[in-house]
């Protein structure tokens, strides 16, 4: 079962690594998440959208749609991860920890 804590961690990670419109979307998504009593609503994007419209006043429809999509995708990914066999989860975690961080370097002609 997915917890609010897990969803918060994923959204805070998004906030830390995104910029501009997407970062603001993650902040709005966190607001909407905190307004939810039942996380099972995150399975249905239209229910998330309805909740987001009531929580996020004066926010564009496009951004609200993006919030609904972000919450739904994060929830779906966490749900998928939780339903994987333990062996596969351990392998994925091991690969994740072994991965090196990618950095971009400016190359000038």
Biopython code that builds the backbone (N, CA, C, O; Angstrom):
import numpy as np
from Bio.PDB.StructureBuilder import StructureBuilder

atoms = [
    (1, "UNK", "N", (0.839, -1.182, 0.000)),
    (1, "UNK", "CA", (0.000, 0.000, 0.000)),
    (1, "UNK", "C", (0.882, 1.242, 0.000)),
    (1, "UNK", "O", (1.872, 1.323, 0.727)),
    (2, "UNK", "N", (0.509, 2.181, -0.810)),
    (2, "UNK", "CA", (1.278, 3.416, -0.962)),
    (2, "UNK", "C", (0.867, 4.397, 0.130)),
    (2, "UNK", "O", (-0.318, 4.555, 0.424)),
    (3, "UNK", "N", (1.860, 5.052, 0.727)),
    (3, "UNK", "CA", (1.593, 5.989, 1.813)),
    (3, "UNK", "C", (1.726, 7.434, 1.334)),
    (3, "UNK", "O", (2.322, 7.712, 0.294)),
    (4, "UNK", "N", (1.160, 8.335, 2.112)),
    (4, "UNK", "CA", (1.290, 9.767, 1.824)),
    (4, "UNK", "C", (2.769, 10.145, 1.865)),
    (4, "UNK", "O", (3.233, 10.949, 1.056)),
    (5, "UNK", "N", (3.499, 9.566, 2.800)),
    (5, "UNK", "CA", (4.927, 9.838, 2.943)),
    (5, "UNK", "C", (5.688, 9.524, 1.653)),
    (5, "UNK", "O", (6.529, 10.311, 1.217)),
    (6, "UNK", "N", (5.393, 8.383, 1.051)),
    (6, "UNK", "CA", (6.054, 8.004, -0.206)),
    (6, "UNK", "C", (5.710, 8.980, -1.327)),
    (6, "UNK", "O", (6.577, 9.392, -2.097)),
    (7, "UNK", "N", (4.437, 9.341, -1.403)),
    (7, "UNK", "CA", (4.022, 10.304, -2.431)),
    (7, "UNK", "C", (4.708, 11.656, -2.202)),
    (7, "UNK", "O", (5.171, 12.285, -3.153)),
    (8, "UNK", "N", (4.771, 12.098, -0.952)),
    (8, "UNK", "CA", (5.443, 13.362, -0.629)),
    (8, "UNK", "C", (6.908, 13.320, -1.035)),
    (8, "UNK", "O", (7.421, 14.271, -1.624)),
    (9, "UNK", "N", (7.582, 12.220, -0.721)),
    (9, "UNK", "CA", (9.002, 12.097, -1.085)),
    (9, "UNK", "C", (9.201, 12.194, -2.583)),
    (9, "UNK", "O", (10.115, 12.874, -3.050)),
    (10, "UNK", "N", (8.352, 11.518, -3.337)),
    (10, "UNK", "CA", (8.464, 11.574, -4.799)),
    (10, "UNK", "C", (8.233, 12.999, -5.315)),
    (10, "UNK", "O", (8.957, 13.472, -6.191)),
    (11, "UNK", "N", (7.225, 13.671, -4.770)),
    (11, "UNK", "CA", (6.940, 15.036, -5.215)),
    (11, "UNK", "C", (8.045, 16.005, -4.805)),
    (11, "UNK", "O", (8.403, 16.893, -5.579)),
    (12, "UNK", "N", (8.585, 15.848, -3.609)),
    (12, "UNK", "CA", (9.684, 16.716, -3.174)),
    (12, "UNK", "C", (10.917, 16.486, -4.031)),
    (12, "UNK", "O", (11.661, 17.426, -4.312)),
    (13, "UNK", "N", (11.140, 15.252, -4.449)),
    (13, "UNK", "CA", (12.233, 14.954, -5.361)),
    (13, "UNK", "C", (12.010, 15.661, -6.701)),
    (13, "UNK", "O", (12.947, 16.204, -7.287)),
    (14, "UNK", "N", (10.772, 15.649, -7.175)),
    (14, "UNK", "CA", (10.436, 16.351, -8.417)),
    (14, "UNK", "C", (10.691, 17.851, -8.268)),
    (14, "UNK", "O", (11.253, 18.484, -9.162)),
    (15, "UNK", "N", (10.275, 18.409, -7.137)),
    (15, "UNK", "CA", (10.460, 19.845, -6.892)),
    (15, "UNK", "C", (11.946, 20.204, -6.906)),
    (15, "UNK", "O", (12.337, 21.234, -7.455)),
    (16, "UNK", "N", (12.759, 19.357, -6.307)),
    (16, "UNK", "CA", (14.203, 19.624, -6.228)),
    (16, "UNK", "C", (14.911, 19.512, -7.573)),
    (16, "UNK", "O", (15.945, 20.148, -7.781)),
    (17, "UNK", "N", (14.363, 18.703, -8.496)),
    (17, "UNK", "CA", (15.080, 18.433, -9.740)),
    (17, "UNK", "C", (14.449, 19.038, -10.991)),
    (17, "UNK", "O", (14.974, 18.868, -12.092)),
    (18, "UNK", "N", (13.358, 19.724, -10.838)),
    (18, "UNK", "CA", (12.705, 20.336, -11.993)),
    (18, "UNK", "C", (12.825, 21.851, -11.916)),
    (18, "UNK", "O", (13.187, 22.405, -10.878)),
    (19, "UNK", "N", (12.518, 22.510, -13.019)),
    (19, "UNK", "CA", (12.532, 23.971, -13.028)),
    (19, "UNK", "C", (11.270, 24.482, -13.709)),
    (19, "UNK", "O", (10.618, 23.759, -14.462)),
    (20, "UNK", "N", (10.941, 25.726, -13.437)),
    (20, "UNK", "CA", (9.856, 26.407, -14.128)),
    (20, "UNK", "C", (8.485, 25.798, -13.919)),
    (20, "UNK", "O", (8.077, 25.502, -12.796)),
    (21, "UNK", "N", (7.785, 25.617, -15.026)),
    (21, "UNK", "CA", (6.404, 25.146, -15.032)),
    (21, "UNK", "C", (6.268, 23.800, -14.325)),
    (21, "UNK", "O", (5.353, 23.606, -13.524)),
    (22, "UNK", "N", (7.170, 22.877, -14.617)),
    (22, "UNK", "CA", (7.082, 21.529, -14.025)),
    (22, "UNK", "C", (7.342, 21.566, -12.522)),
    (22, "UNK", "O", (6.718, 20.818, -11.770)),
    (23, "UNK", "N", (8.246, 22.416, -12.081)),
    (23, "UNK", "CA", (8.506, 22.541, -10.646)),
    (23, "UNK", "C", (7.267, 23.097, -9.936)),
    (23, "UNK", "O", (6.896, 22.621, -8.863)),
    (24, "UNK", "N", (6.634, 24.098, -10.534)),
    (24, "UNK", "CA", (5.420, 24.659, -9.952)),
    (24, "UNK", "C", (4.298, 23.622, -9.948)),
    (24, "UNK", "O", (3.503, 23.563, -9.010)),
    (25, "UNK", "N", (4.239, 22.816, -10.987)),
    (25, "UNK", "CA", (3.247, 21.740, -11.052)),
    (25, "UNK", "C", (3.441, 20.780, -9.889)),
    (25, "UNK", "O", (2.465, 20.360, -9.267)),
    (26, "UNK", "N", (4.675, 20.429, -9.589)),
    (26, "UNK", "CA", (4.964, 19.519, -8.471)),
    (26, "UNK", "C", (4.551, 20.157, -7.138)),
    (26, "UNK", "O", (4.050, 19.466, -6.251)),
    (27, "UNK", "N", (4.757, 21.445, -6.999)),
    (27, "UNK", "CA", (4.336, 22.145, -5.769)),
    (27, "UNK", "C", (2.820, 22.117, -5.631)),
    (27, "UNK", "O", (2.295, 21.871, -4.545)),
    (28, "UNK", "N", (2.118, 22.369, -6.732)),
    (28, "UNK", "CA", (0.660, 22.303, -6.712)),
    (28, "UNK", "C", (0.180, 20.883, -6.406)),
    (28, "UNK", "O", (-0.788, 20.682, -5.673)),
    (29, "UNK", "N", (0.881, 19.902, -6.986)),
    (29, "UNK", "CA", (0.513, 18.500, -6.756)),
    (29, "UNK", "C", (0.639, 18.150, -5.271)),
    (29, "UNK", "O", (-0.175, 17.396, -4.738)),
    (30, "UNK", "N", (1.641, 18.688, -4.618)),
    (30, "UNK", "CA", (1.816, 18.466, -3.186)),
    (30, "UNK", "C", (0.650, 19.067, -2.397)),
    (30, "UNK", "O", (0.175, 18.474, -1.428)),
    (31, "UNK", "N", (0.200, 20.240, -2.818)),
    (31, "UNK", "CA", (-0.972, 20.863, -2.182)),
    (31, "UNK", "C", (-2.207, 19.979, -2.326)),
    (31, "UNK", "O", (-2.942, 19.755, -1.364)),
    (32, "UNK", "N", (-2.421, 19.486, -3.529)),
    (32, "UNK", "CA", (-3.583, 18.637, -3.787)),
    (32, "UNK", "C", (-3.472, 17.345, -2.980)),
    (32, "UNK", "O", (-4.460, 16.888, -2.404)),
    (33, "UNK", "N", (-2.285, 16.759, -2.933)),
    (33, "UNK", "CA", (-2.070, 15.536, -2.167)),
    (33, "UNK", "C", (-2.447, 15.737, -0.697)),
    (33, "UNK", "O", (-3.104, 14.886, -0.098)),
    (34, "UNK", "N", (-2.033, 16.856, -0.126)),
    (34, "UNK", "CA", (-2.328, 17.129, 1.285)),
    (34, "UNK", "C", (-3.824, 17.317, 1.543)),
    (34, "UNK", "O", (-4.281, 17.177, 2.677)),
    (35, "UNK", "N", (-4.576, 17.629, 0.510)),
    (35, "UNK", "CA", (-6.022, 17.813, 0.685)),
    (35, "UNK", "C", (-6.800, 16.506, 0.589)),
    (35, "UNK", "O", (-8.002, 16.475, 0.855)),
    (36, "UNK", "N", (-6.121, 15.428, 0.210)),
    (36, "UNK", "CA", (-6.803, 14.151, -0.021)),
    (36, "UNK", "C", (-6.828, 13.302, 1.242)),
    (36, "UNK", "O", (-5.824, 13.170, 1.943)),
    (37, "UNK", "N", (-7.984, 12.735, 1.514)),
    (37, "UNK", "CA", (-8.128, 11.823, 2.641)),
    (37, "UNK", "C", (-7.887, 10.373, 2.204)),
    (37, "UNK", "O", (-7.437, 9.540, 2.991)),
    (38, "UNK", "N", (-8.194, 10.095, 0.946)),
    (38, "UNK", "CA", (-8.143, 8.736, 0.425)),
    (38, "UNK", "C", (-7.221, 8.681, -0.788)),
    (38, "UNK", "O", (-7.543, 9.238, -1.837)),
    (39, "UNK", "N", (-6.081, 8.016, -0.651)),
    (39, "UNK", "CA", (-5.122, 7.958, -1.751)),
    (39, "UNK", "C", (-5.599, 7.106, -2.918)),
    (39, "UNK", "O", (-5.028, 7.179, -4.007)),
    (40, "UNK", "N", (-6.622, 6.308, -2.714)),
    (40, "UNK", "CA", (-7.129, 5.501, -3.828)),
    (40, "UNK", "C", (-7.711, 6.388, -4.934)),
    (40, "UNK", "O", (-7.868, 5.939, -6.069)),
    (41, "UNK", "N", (-8.029, 7.636, -4.608)),
    (41, "UNK", "CA", (-8.502, 8.579, -5.631)),
    (41, "UNK", "C", (-7.425, 8.843, -6.676)),
    (41, "UNK", "O", (-7.728, 9.254, -7.796)),
    (42, "UNK", "N", (-6.170, 8.606, -6.311)),
    (42, "UNK", "CA", (-5.065, 8.867, -7.233)),
    (42, "UNK", "C", (-5.015, 7.875, -8.388)),
    (42, "UNK", "O", (-4.252, 8.067, -9.334)),
    (43, "UNK", "N", (-5.803, 6.837, -8.324)),
    (43, "UNK", "CA", (-5.876, 5.870, -9.427)),
    (43, "UNK", "C", (-6.645, 6.433, -10.618)),
    (43, "UNK", "O", (-6.471, 5.977, -11.748)),
    (44, "UNK", "N", (-7.488, 7.414, -10.363)),
    (44, "UNK", "CA", (-8.374, 7.944, -11.396)),
    (44, "UNK", "C", (-8.044, 9.406, -11.663)),
    (44, "UNK", "O", (-8.276, 10.265, -10.813)),
    (45, "UNK", "N", (-7.506, 9.685, -12.835)),
    (45, "UNK", "CA", (-7.061, 11.041, -13.162)),
    (45, "UNK", "C", (-8.202, 12.059, -13.135)),
    (45, "UNK", "O", (-7.983, 13.211, -12.760)),
    (46, "UNK", "N", (-9.403, 11.659, -13.521)),
    (46, "UNK", "CA", (-10.520, 12.612, -13.512)),
    (46, "UNK", "C", (-10.913, 12.988, -12.080)),
    (46, "UNK", "O", (-11.328, 14.120, -11.831)),
    (47, "UNK", "N", (-10.786, 12.049, -11.140)),
    (47, "UNK", "CA", (-11.064, 12.379, -9.738)),
    (47, "UNK", "C", (-9.993, 13.310, -9.172)),
    (47, "UNK", "O", (-10.293, 14.205, -8.381)),
    (48, "UNK", "N", (-8.764, 13.098, -9.576)),
    (48, "UNK", "CA", (-7.683, 13.989, -9.150)),
    (48, "UNK", "C", (-7.938, 15.383, -9.714)),
    (48, "UNK", "O", (-7.780, 16.382, -9.012)),
    (49, "UNK", "N", (-8.330, 15.446, -10.977)),
    (49, "UNK", "CA", (-8.609, 16.728, -11.629)),
    (49, "UNK", "C", (-9.715, 17.482, -10.880)),
    (49, "UNK", "O", (-9.592, 18.680, -10.626)),
    (50, "UNK", "N", (-10.781, 16.781, -10.533)),
    (50, "UNK", "CA", (-11.889, 17.406, -9.798)),
    (50, "UNK", "C", (-11.400, 17.969, -8.473)),
    (50, "UNK", "O", (-11.752, 19.087, -8.098)),
    (51, "UNK", "N", (-10.589, 17.193, -7.768)),
    (51, "UNK", "CA", (-10.046, 17.664, -6.488)),
    (51, "UNK", "C", (-9.135, 18.869, -6.699)),
    (51, "UNK", "O", (-9.205, 19.843, -5.949)),
    (52, "UNK", "N", (-8.281, 18.804, -7.718)),
    (52, "UNK", "CA", (-7.336, 19.890, -7.989)),
    (52, "UNK", "C", (-8.062, 21.187, -8.317)),
    (52, "UNK", "O", (-7.633, 22.261, -7.895)),
    (53, "UNK", "N", (-9.161, 21.100, -9.067)),
    (53, "UNK", "CA", (-9.929, 22.299, -9.410)),
    (53, "UNK", "C", (-10.451, 22.965, -8.137)),
    (53, "UNK", "O", (-10.443, 24.191, -8.029)),
    (54, "UNK", "N", (-10.900, 22.165, -7.179)),
    (54, "UNK", "CA", (-11.439, 22.743, -5.943)),
    (54, "UNK", "C", (-10.339, 23.283, -5.022)),
    (54, "UNK", "O", (-10.579, 24.219, -4.260)),
    (55, "UNK", "N", (-9.144, 22.706, -5.085)),
    (55, "UNK", "CA", (-8.047, 23.126, -4.206)),
    (55, "UNK", "C", (-7.254, 24.283, -4.800)),
    (55, "UNK", "O", (-6.867, 25.206, -4.083)),
    (56, "UNK", "N", (-7.016, 24.236, -6.090)),
    (56, "UNK", "CA", (-6.148, 25.215, -6.748)),
    (56, "UNK", "C", (-6.966, 26.289, -7.461)),
    (56, "UNK", "O", (-7.201, 26.213, -8.667)),
    (57, "UNK", "N", (-7.384, 27.265, -6.711)),
    (57, "UNK", "CA", (-8.128, 28.373, -7.314)),
    (57, "UNK", "C", (-7.137, 29.271, -8.045)),
    (57, "UNK", "O", (-5.982, 29.388, -7.636)),
    (58, "UNK", "N", (-7.576, 29.892, -9.104)),
    (58, "UNK", "CA", (-6.758, 30.821, -9.895)),
    (58, "UNK", "C", (-5.529, 30.174, -10.528)),
    (58, "UNK", "O", (-4.514, 30.837, -10.740)),
    (59, "UNK", "N", (-5.621, 28.891, -10.827)),
    (59, "UNK", "CA", (-4.551, 28.186, -11.539)),
    (59, "UNK", "C", (-5.120, 27.773, -12.890)),
    (59, "UNK", "O", (-6.277, 27.362, -12.983)),
    (60, "UNK", "N", (-4.306, 27.883, -13.935)),
    (60, "UNK", "CA", (-4.786, 27.578, -15.280)),
    (60, "UNK", "C", (-5.235, 26.121, -15.410)),
    (60, "UNK", "O", (-4.738, 25.232, -14.718)),
    (61, "UNK", "N", (-6.172, 25.908, -16.301)),
    (61, "UNK", "CA", (-6.686, 24.560, -16.559)),
    (61, "UNK", "C", (-5.556, 23.633, -17.027)),
    (61, "UNK", "O", (-5.520, 22.457, -16.666)),
    (62, "UNK", "N", (-4.634, 24.176, -17.834)),
    (62, "UNK", "CA", (-3.522, 23.361, -18.335)),
    (62, "UNK", "C", (-2.639, 22.879, -17.188)),
    (62, "UNK", "O", (-2.187, 21.735, -17.178)),
    (63, "UNK", "N", (-2.402, 23.758, -16.229)),
    (63, "UNK", "CA", (-1.552, 23.361, -15.100)),
    (63, "UNK", "C", (-2.292, 22.362, -14.207)),
    (63, "UNK", "O", (-1.683, 21.433, -13.677)),
    (64, "UNK", "N", (-3.596, 22.550, -14.041)),
    (64, "UNK", "CA", (-4.384, 21.603, -13.243)),
    (64, "UNK", "C", (-4.385, 20.225, -13.905)),
    (64, "UNK", "O", (-4.287, 19.206, -13.222)),
    (65, "UNK", "N", (-4.494, 20.196, -15.228)),
    (65, "UNK", "CA", (-4.424, 18.920, -15.941)),
    (65, "UNK", "C", (-3.058, 18.265, -15.729)),
    (65, "UNK", "O", (-2.959, 17.049, -15.564)),
    (66, "UNK", "N", (-2.013, 19.083, -15.736)),
    (66, "UNK", "CA", (-0.663, 18.576, -15.524)),
    (66, "UNK", "C", (-0.492, 18.041, -14.097)),
    (66, "UNK", "O", (0.177, 17.030, -13.887)),
    (67, "UNK", "N", (-1.097, 18.723, -13.123)),
    (67, "UNK", "CA", (-1.068, 18.259, -11.733)),
    (67, "UNK", "C", (-1.733, 16.887, -11.626)),
    (67, "UNK", "O", (-1.194, 15.972, -11.002)),
    (68, "UNK", "N", (-2.903, 16.757, -12.238)),
    (68, "UNK", "CA", (-3.632, 15.484, -12.193)),
    (68, "UNK", "C", (-2.803, 14.373, -12.831)),
    (68, "UNK", "O", (-2.727, 13.262, -12.306)),
    (69, "UNK", "N", (-2.192, 14.679, -13.950)),
    (69, "UNK", "CA", (-1.375, 13.678, -14.633)),
    (69, "UNK", "C", (-0.164, 13.298, -13.783)),
    (69, "UNK", "O", (0.154, 12.116, -13.650)),
    (70, "UNK", "N", (0.515, 14.297, -13.204)),
    (70, "UNK", "CA", (1.700, 14.031, -12.395)),
    (70, "UNK", "C", (1.361, 13.136, -11.206)),
    (70, "UNK", "O", (2.061, 12.158, -10.945)),
    (71, "UNK", "N", (0.295, 13.465, -10.488)),
    (71, "UNK", "CA", (-0.095, 12.663, -9.328)),
    (71, "UNK", "C", (-0.460, 11.239, -9.741)),
    (71, "UNK", "O", (-0.090, 10.275, -9.070)),
    (72, "UNK", "N", (-1.184, 11.117, -10.843)),
    (72, "UNK", "CA", (-1.595, 9.804, -11.318)),
    (72, "UNK", "C", (-0.400, 8.950, -11.745)),
    (72, "UNK", "O", (-0.343, 7.761, -11.431)),
    (73, "UNK", "N", (0.545, 9.548, -12.453)),
    (73, "UNK", "CA", (1.723, 8.816, -12.932)),
    (73, "UNK", "C", (2.611, 8.391, -11.763)),
    (73, "UNK", "O", (3.087, 7.257, -11.723)),
    (74, "UNK", "N", (2.832, 9.297, -10.816)),
    (74, "UNK", "CA", (3.663, 8.950, -9.658)),
    (74, "UNK", "C", (3.003, 7.830, -8.858)),
    (74, "UNK", "O", (3.668, 6.881, -8.444)),
    (75, "UNK", "N", (1.693, 7.947, -8.644)),
    (75, "UNK", "CA", (0.969, 6.903, -7.910)),
    (75, "UNK", "C", (1.053, 5.567, -8.648)),
    (75, "UNK", "O", (1.294, 4.531, -8.028)),
    (76, "UNK", "N", (0.858, 5.584, -9.953)),
    (76, "UNK", "CA", (0.913, 4.354, -10.753)),
    (76, "UNK", "C", (2.298, 3.715, -10.701)),
    (76, "UNK", "O", (2.420, 2.496, -10.583)),
    (77, "UNK", "N", (3.341, 4.544, -10.791)),
    (77, "UNK", "CA", (4.710, 4.021, -10.732)),
    (77, "UNK", "C", (5.016, 3.404, -9.368)),
    (77, "UNK", "O", (5.624, 2.337, -9.291)),
    (78, "UNK", "N", (4.596, 4.072, -8.297)),
    (78, "UNK", "CA", (4.801, 3.516, -6.959)),
    (78, "UNK", "C", (4.017, 2.217, -6.783)),
    (78, "UNK", "O", (4.504, 1.255, -6.189)),
    (79, "UNK", "N", (2.809, 2.211, -7.305)),
    (79, "UNK", "CA", (1.973, 1.013, -7.217)),
    (79, "UNK", "C", (2.630, -0.153, -7.963)),
    (79, "UNK", "O", (2.654, -1.279, -7.467)),
    (80, "UNK", "N", (3.149, 0.120, -9.130)),
    (80, "UNK", "CA", (3.851, -0.902, -9.901)),
    (80, "UNK", "C", (5.058, -1.423, -9.121)),
    (80, "UNK", "O", (5.279, -2.631, -9.035)),
    (81, "UNK", "N", (5.824, -0.512, -8.562)),
    (81, "UNK", "CA", (7.013, -0.903, -7.800)),
    (81, "UNK", "C", (6.640, -1.771, -6.598)),
    (81, "UNK", "O", (7.312, -2.762, -6.314)),
    (82, "UNK", "N", (5.580, -1.402, -5.901)),
    (82, "UNK", "CA", (5.149, -2.174, -4.729)),
    (82, "UNK", "C", (4.665, -3.576, -5.096)),
    (82, "UNK", "O", (4.727, -4.490, -4.274)),
    (83, "UNK", "N", (4.192, -3.744, -6.301)),
    (83, "UNK", "CA", (3.663, -5.043, -6.717)),
    (83, "UNK", "C", (4.700, -5.940, -7.396)),
    (83, "UNK", "O", (4.380, -7.053, -7.813)),
    (84, "UNK", "N", (5.921, -5.465, -7.504)),
    (84, "UNK", "CA", (6.988, -6.289, -8.068)),
    (84, "UNK", "C", (7.434, -7.331, -7.049)),
    (84, "UNK", "O", (7.358, -7.093, -5.844)),
    (85, "UNK", "N", (7.892, -8.474, -7.520)),
    (85, "UNK", "CA", (8.453, -9.467, -6.588)),
    (85, "UNK", "C", (9.678, -8.884, -5.861)),
    (85, "UNK", "O", (10.386, -8.042, -6.413)),
    (86, "UNK", "N", (9.916, -9.328, -4.650)),
    (86, "UNK", "CA", (11.013, -8.811, -3.827)),
    (86, "UNK", "C", (12.371, -8.905, -4.526)),
    (86, "UNK", "O", (13.195, -7.996, -4.432)),
    (87, "UNK", "N", (12.585, -10.008, -5.220)),
    (87, "UNK", "CA", (13.858, -10.212, -5.905)),
    (87, "UNK", "C", (14.106, -9.125, -6.958)),
    (87, "UNK", "O", (15.213, -8.596, -7.056)),
    (88, "UNK", "N", (13.103, -8.804, -7.721)),
    (88, "UNK", "CA", (13.237, -7.778, -8.760)),
    (88, "UNK", "C", (13.416, -6.408, -8.116)),
    (88, "UNK", "O", (14.211, -5.598, -8.593)),
    (89, "UNK", "N", (12.688, -6.145, -7.042)),
    (89, "UNK", "CA", (12.828, -4.870, -6.336)),
    (89, "UNK", "C", (14.239, -4.682, -5.802)),
    (89, "UNK", "O", (14.816, -3.602, -5.923)),
    (90, "UNK", "N", (14.795, -5.735, -5.210)),
    (90, "UNK", "CA", (16.173, -5.656, -4.705)),
    (90, "UNK", "C", (17.148, -5.376, -5.842)),
    (90, "UNK", "O", (18.065, -4.568, -5.696)),
    (91, "UNK", "N", (16.947, -6.050, -6.981)),
    (91, "UNK", "CA", (17.815, -5.837, -8.140)),
    (91, "UNK", "C", (17.712, -4.394, -8.637)),
    (91, "UNK", "O", (18.731, -3.779, -8.950)),
    (92, "UNK", "N", (16.519, -3.857, -8.711)),
    (92, "UNK", "CA", (16.338, -2.478, -9.152)),
    (92, "UNK", "C", (16.986, -1.487, -8.186)),
    (92, "UNK", "O", (17.623, -0.523, -8.609)),
    (93, "UNK", "N", (16.818, -1.730, -6.896)),
    (93, "UNK", "CA", (17.435, -0.859, -5.892)),
    (93, "UNK", "C", (18.962, -0.895, -5.990)),
    (93, "UNK", "O", (19.633, 0.128, -5.859)),
    (94, "UNK", "N", (19.489, -2.092, -6.222)),
    (94, "UNK", "CA", (20.941, -2.241, -6.355)),
    (94, "UNK", "C", (21.441, -1.475, -7.581)),
    (94, "UNK", "O", (22.447, -0.771, -7.508)),
    (95, "UNK", "N", (20.751, -1.611, -8.684)),
    (95, "UNK", "CA", (21.131, -0.882, -9.904)),
    (95, "UNK", "C", (21.061, 0.625, -9.689)),
    (95, "UNK", "O", (21.920, 1.372, -10.157)),
    (96, "UNK", "N", (20.037, 1.056, -8.983)),
    (96, "UNK", "CA", (19.843, 2.489, -8.734)),
    (96, "UNK", "C", (21.016, 3.051, -7.921)),
    (96, "UNK", "O", (21.496, 4.149, -8.202)),
    (97, "UNK", "N", (21.469, 2.314, -6.937)),
    (97, "UNK", "CA", (22.570, 2.777, -6.103)),
    (97, "UNK", "C", (23.909, 2.743, -6.823)),
    (97, "UNK", "O", (24.806, 3.517, -6.489)),
    (98, "UNK", "N", (24.061, 1.865, -7.798)),
    (98, "UNK", "CA", (25.308, 1.759, -8.549)),
    (98, "UNK", "C", (25.424, 2.821, -9.647)),
    (98, "UNK", "O", (26.518, 3.121, -10.124)),
    (99, "UNK", "N", (24.281, 3.378, -10.037)),
    (99, "UNK", "CA", (24.275, 4.355, -11.119)),
    (99, "UNK", "C", (25.090, 5.588, -10.753)),
    (99, "UNK", "O", (25.013, 6.090, -9.632)),
    (100, "UNK", "N", (25.860, 6.062, -11.703)),
    (100, "UNK", "CA", (26.610, 7.295, -11.464)),
    (100, "UNK", "C", (25.770, 8.477, -11.930)),
    (100, "UNK", "O", (24.935, 8.365, -12.827)),
    (101, "UNK", "N", (26.018, 9.604, -11.292)),
    (101, "UNK", "CA", (25.256, 10.802, -11.615)),
    (101, "UNK", "C", (25.747, 11.348, -12.954)),
    (101, "UNK", "O", (26.947, 11.398, -13.225)),
    (102, "UNK", "N", (24.795, 11.751, -13.772)),
    (102, "UNK", "CA", (25.112, 12.315, -15.087)),
    (102, "UNK", "C", (25.228, 13.827, -14.951)),
    (102, "UNK", "O", (24.349, 14.484, -14.394)),
    (103, "UNK", "N", (26.329, 14.370, -15.468)),
    (103, "UNK", "CA", (26.484, 15.817, -15.471)),
    (103, "UNK", "C", (26.704, 16.282, -16.895)),
    (103, "UNK", "O", (27.290, 15.575, -17.714)),
    (104, "UNK", "N", (26.234, 17.459, -17.170)),
    (104, "UNK", "CA", (26.403, 18.040, -18.495)),
    (104, "UNK", "C", (27.565, 19.029, -18.464)),
    (104, "UNK", "O", (27.746, 19.773, -17.500)),
    (105, "UNK", "N", (28.340, 19.019, -19.532)),
    (105, "UNK", "CA", (29.470, 19.916, -19.641)),
    (105, "UNK", "C", (29.329, 20.724, -20.915)),
    (105, "UNK", "O", (29.055, 20.178, -21.984)),
    (106, "UNK", "N", (29.516, 22.020, -20.793)),
    (106, "UNK", "CA", (29.425, 22.892, -21.961)),
    (106, "UNK", "C", (30.676, 22.721, -22.810)),
    (106, "UNK", "O", (31.797, 22.790, -22.307)),
    (107, "UNK", "N", (30.472, 22.501, -24.088)),
    (107, "UNK", "CA", (31.577, 22.365, -25.027)),
    (107, "UNK", "C", (31.467, 23.512, -26.008)),
    (107, "UNK", "O", (30.445, 23.702, -26.667)),
    (108, "UNK", "N", (32.534, 24.263, -26.085)),
    (108, "UNK", "CA", (32.546, 25.415, -27.007)),
    (108, "UNK", "C", (33.471, 25.117, -28.174)),
    (108, "UNK", "O", (34.528, 24.505, -28.016)),
    (109, "UNK", "N", (33.050, 25.562, -29.342)),
    (109, "UNK", "CA", (33.848, 25.337, -30.559)),
    (109, "UNK", "C", (35.024, 26.271, -30.637)),
    (109, "UNK", "O", (35.795, 26.214, -31.595)),
]
sb = StructureBuilder()
sb.init_structure("model")
sb.init_model(0)
sb.init_chain("A")
sb.init_seg("    ")
for serial, (resi, resn, name, xyz) in enumerate(atoms, 1):
    if name == "N":
        sb.init_residue(resn, " ", resi, " ")
    sb.init_atom(name, np.array(xyz, "f"), 0.0, 1.0, " ", f" {name:<3s}", serial, name[0])
structure = sb.get_structure()
